[in-house]
Amino acid sequence: MRGYAYLTAALAALVIRVRGEDPERGDVPGWVMITVMTAALVLAILIPFRAAIVDAVTNALSSVTSAG
């Protein structure tokens, strides 16, 4: 009897998840907005400071490769 109750509960949870009525499924438009805003922030930082970033990365890589 206990196994039957477990199976029934599991199937009910599966049906709810398949139907899309699960409140914890996530917010796709919210994730899209976060991704777009992150890309915009990266571009906003990269455009004015591109030369400084390239110089810093180049110096870091040359110091690592020439350390041997």
C-alpha positions, -999 to 999 in steps of 0.1 A, spaced: 0 0 0 29 23 8 45 17 -26 13 25 -43 10 58 -25 46 67 -34 40 58 -71 8 78 -72 25 109 -56 54 106 -81 31 104 -111 11 134 -98 43 154 -95 54 144 -130 20 154 -145 22 188 -128 58 193 -141 49 183 -176 18 206 -177 40 235 -167 22 244 -135 54 241 -113 60 275 -97 98 269 -96 103 263 -133 121 296 -138 116 328 -156 130 326 -191 124 363 -200 142 372 -168 172 351 -177 172 366 -212 172 401 -197 200 393 -173 221 379 -202 215 409 -224 223 433 -195 255 414 -187 266 416 -224 258 453 -224 279 459 -192 308 440 -207 307 461 -238 303 493 -218 335 484 -199 354 470 -228 349 498 -253 365 526 -234 391 505 -216 401 481 -244 437 493 -247 443 490 -210 427 455 -209 447 443 -238 479 457 -223 472 441 -189 464 407 -205 495 408 -227 518 417 -198 503 389 -177 507 363 -204 543 374 -212 553 374 -176 539 338 -172 555 325 -205 589 341 -199 591 330 -162 605 296 -172 
